């Protein structure tokens, strides 16, 4: 989703409070051959391989987003500090209101997880990007590490304005009739309702140890899912697979359901119950 300006506009018109672009790299990338996606009983497993048109081509999409009335967050991926810095600057020049560093893709070899599992490298990447751009910088983290708190602290030390937890979880699905993995890449990233308890646990652990804002991600489909993340310490949530399950109306529905939950529990503002589960 969100690879084109039209797709981004449809999300904005559906009531999202902000929108994150498709992860964009320095050069065009085709990604993996099919099959790349399989629906499972409690989520979606994919190994797309970060297909994208490259940052120079993406400028044409960004040019069409100048008059939108919510923040556009440019997602970028690379395998080096210089690469992330270059891409973040391009996103800023193209009009992004913030940049999200994809440090955690579980299935693109040489990118994402390999980069985002090294605290020193994460800190240096964030620091280099912060020295390059003036817009906010968010680091998207993986649960596929020994300690997400250690990585979160590294991002904070590097000057990140916030962290996003979590990216999809490394997973595998085997076809029992063919007796081999379904996805071309074999290993994929599992997203959707099945990973929500992992995401909530990661946000909870991070909120106890870092002071910068946390954006919860993973399995947000209903208002109570978002509430759970906020109770664990999140300041906002991202929705991905929820669009598949509930359509583009998911954003307005989730906001309505959060409001209804707040009324039932006597809250007037989100900040009043943020992190309550930590106390």
C-alpha positions as a printed Julia matrix, in Angstrom:
279×3 Matrix{Float64}:
   0.0     0.0    0.0
   0.91    3.68  -0.31
   3.29    3.26  -3.24
   1.45    5.87  -5.3
   0.08    9.33  -4.54
  -3.44    8.17  -5.37
  -3.21    5.31  -2.87
  -1.94    7.68  -0.18
  -4.75   10.14  -0.9
  -7.35    7.38  -0.53
  -5.96    6.54   2.92
  -6.0    10.21   3.93
  -9.58   10.63   2.7
 -10.54    7.58   4.77
  -9.74    9.35   8.01
  -6.16    8.38   8.91
  -4.39   10.9   11.12
  -1.15   10.48   9.16
   0.11    8.21   6.41
   3.35    6.25   5.99
   4.64    5.73   2.44
   5.81    2.48   0.94
   9.42    1.81   2.01
  11.63    3.42  -0.64
  15.25    2.61  -1.48
  17.96    4.37  -3.43
  17.55    2.27  -6.58
  14.53    0.58  -8.17
  13.92   -2.9   -6.77
  11.63   -5.54  -8.24
  11.32   -7.65  -5.11
  10.81  -11.4   -5.07
   8.89  -13.49  -7.61
   5.5   -14.94  -6.66
   4.22  -16.37  -4.43
   4.89  -13.46  -2.08
   1.8   -13.38   0.14
  -0.28  -16.01   1.92
  -3.23  -15.44   4.24
  -3.13  -17.48   7.45
  -5.93  -18.03  10.02
  -4.73  -15.19  12.26
  -2.68  -12.95  10.01
  -0.84  -12.42   6.75
   2.59  -13.77   5.81
   4.49  -11.91   3.12
   7.92  -11.77   1.54
   7.64   -8.99  -1.01
  11.35   -8.18  -0.94
  10.88   -4.4   -0.62
   9.8    -3.72  -4.24
   9.84    0.0   -5.02
  10.51    2.39  -7.92
  13.57    4.04  -6.33
  13.7     7.39  -4.63
  14.29    9.47  -7.77
  11.16    8.09  -9.43
   9.17    8.44  -6.22
   9.53   12.21  -6.36
   6.71   12.25  -8.93
   4.35   10.69  -6.38
   5.46   13.05  -3.6
   4.89   16.09  -5.81
   1.18   15.25  -5.87
   0.91   15.34  -2.07
   1.62   19.01  -1.47
  -1.95   19.96  -0.52
  -2.85   17.08   1.79
  -3.96   18.04   5.3
  -2.32   15.27   7.37
   1.38   14.47   7.88
   3.07   12.26   5.29
   5.83   10.09   6.77
   8.39    8.88   4.27
   9.58    5.33   4.9
  13.11    4.49   3.71
  15.42    1.47   3.81
  19.13    1.01   3.2
  22.13   -1.02   4.29
  24.31    1.86   5.5
  24.38    5.13   7.41
  25.09    7.1    4.24
  22.25    5.39   2.41
  19.68    6.16   5.1
  20.93    9.74   5.32
  20.73   10.25   1.55
  17.2     8.84   1.36
  15.95   10.77   4.39
  17.21   14.02   2.86
  15.46   13.21  -0.4
  12.21   12.54   1.44
  12.54   15.88   3.24
  13.2    17.7   -0.03
  10.2    15.97  -1.63
   7.91   17.25   1.11
   7.71   14.5    3.73
   6.74   15.79   7.18
   8.77   13.08   8.93
  10.86   10.06   8.01
  10.55    6.47   9.23
  13.74    4.4    9.09
  12.83    0.82   8.18
  15.47   -0.93  10.26
  13.56   -4.16  10.63
  12.31   -5.86   7.45
  12.57   -9.59   8.25
  12.87  -10.93   4.71
  14.97   -8.56   2.55
  18.51   -9.9    2.64
  21.12   -7.29   3.6
  18.52   -4.74   4.63
  16.31   -4.19   7.62
  16.79   -6.85  10.26
  20.52   -7.32   9.62
  20.95   -3.57  10.13
  18.43   -3.08  12.92
  19.75   -5.83  15.18
  23.04   -4.01  15.85
  22.7    -1.32  18.57
  25.83    0.61  17.6
  24.82    0.7   13.95
  21.26    1.76  14.8
  22.57    4.6   16.96
  24.95    5.76  14.23
  22.31    5.58  11.52
  19.83    7.63  13.53
  22.53   10.14  14.53
  23.67   10.57  10.92
  20.1    11.04   9.67
  19.33   13.54  12.45
  22.38   15.55  11.41
  21.09   15.58   7.83
  17.4    16.47   8.14
  15.28   18.84  10.2
  12.07   16.8   10.11
  11.26   14.23  12.85
  12.97   10.85  12.57
  11.3     7.6   13.7
  13.08    4.24  13.91
  10.96    1.18  13.11
  12.12   -1.71  15.29
  11.98   -5.49  15.08
  10.89   -8.02  17.69
  13.27  -10.5   16.02
  16.14   -9.4   18.26
  17.53  -10.48  21.6
  16.41   -7.23  23.25
  14.19   -4.66  21.55
  14.81   -2.4   24.54
  18.53   -2.34  23.76
  17.77   -1.33  20.17
  15.23    1.25  21.35
  17.77    2.79  23.69
  20.29    2.94  20.84
  17.78    4.8   18.67
  17.09    7.2   21.54
  20.81    7.78  22.08
  21.13    8.55  18.38
  18.51   11.28  18.74
  15.4     9.59  17.34
  12.19   11.55  17.84
  10.31    8.31  18.37
  10.32    4.57  17.7
   7.8     2.33  15.95
   7.23   -1.13  17.42
   6.93   -3.55  15.77
   7.59   -4.6   12.2
   6.33   -7.96  10.95
   7.62  -11.08  12.7
   9.93  -13.54  10.96
   7.87  -16.63  10.1
   7.46  -19.62   7.78
   4.51  -21.52   6.26
   4.93  -24.98   4.71
   2.47  -26.52   2.26
   1.92  -30.0    3.72
   0.85  -31.43   0.34
   3.77  -30.05  -1.65
   6.02  -30.53   1.4
   7.85  -27.23   0.89
   7.58  -23.57   1.95
   4.8   -21.66   0.2
   6.62  -18.34  -0.28
   9.29  -18.03  -2.96
  11.66  -16.56  -0.36
  10.63  -19.28   2.11
  10.94  -16.93   5.13
   8.5   -14.05   5.36
   7.14  -11.41   7.71
   4.01  -12.27   9.69
   1.61   -9.39  10.36
  -1.94   -8.89  11.55
  -3.92   -9.95  14.59
  -1.66  -12.9   15.43
   1.3   -10.68  16.35
  -0.54   -8.14  18.5
   0.48   -9.69  21.85
   4.11   -9.51  20.72
   3.75   -5.88  19.67
   2.02   -4.91  22.91
   4.76   -6.66  24.92
   7.46   -4.78  23.01
   5.76   -1.4   23.52
   5.3    -2.18  27.22
   8.99   -3.05  27.66
  10.16   -0.03  25.68
   7.88    2.38  27.55
   9.49    1.39  30.84
  13.0     2.17  29.57
  12.91    5.01  27.03
  11.46    8.51  27.21
  10.76    9.24  23.52
   7.3     8.55  22.03
   6.41    5.05  20.85
   4.13    4.24  17.94
   2.53    0.82  18.38
   2.13   -1.42  15.34
   1.02   -4.97  14.73
  -2.51   -6.33  14.76
  -4.42   -3.07  15.22
  -7.79   -3.88  13.74
 -10.31   -2.54  16.26
 -10.51    0.3   18.74
  -9.7    -1.96  21.68
  -6.5    -3.07  19.91
  -5.38    0.56  19.76
  -6.43    1.11  23.38
  -4.33   -1.87  24.46
  -1.24   -0.39  22.8
  -1.9     3.01  24.39
  -2.37    1.45  27.84
   1.04   -0.19  27.29
   2.61    3.22  26.63
   2.12    3.98  22.94
   1.35    7.55  21.85
  -0.12    6.47  18.5
  -0.67    3.35  16.41
  -0.07    2.29  12.83
  -2.58    0.19  10.9
  -1.6    -2.08   8.03
  -3.26   -5.49   7.88
  -6.35   -3.93   9.47
  -7.05   -2.32   6.09
  -7.22   -5.79   4.55
  -9.71   -7.02   7.14
 -11.96   -3.95   7.49
 -11.25   -1.9    4.37
 -10.25    1.75   4.27
 -13.05    2.57   6.7
 -10.91    0.98   9.43
  -9.42    4.34  10.47
 -12.75    6.03  11.22
 -14.09    2.85  12.81
 -11.08    2.52  15.13
 -11.35    6.18  16.18
 -15.05    5.77  16.87
 -14.43    2.62  18.91
 -11.65    4.32  20.92
 -14.03    7.19  21.69
 -16.75    4.77  22.81
 -14.29    2.93  25.08
 -13.15    6.24  26.59
 -16.72    7.25  27.38
 -17.4     3.9   29.06
 -14.27    4.27  31.16
 -14.54    7.97  32.03
 -11.64    9.34  29.99
 -11.72   12.67  28.16
  -8.32   12.49  26.43
  -5.95    9.77  25.21
  -3.12   11.05  27.43
  -5.24   10.26  30.48
  -4.9     6.51  29.94
  -1.59    6.32  28.06
   0.73    3.98  29.95
  -1.8     3.22  32.7
  -0.91   -0.5   32.49
   2.68    0.38  33.44
   1.7     1.76  36.86
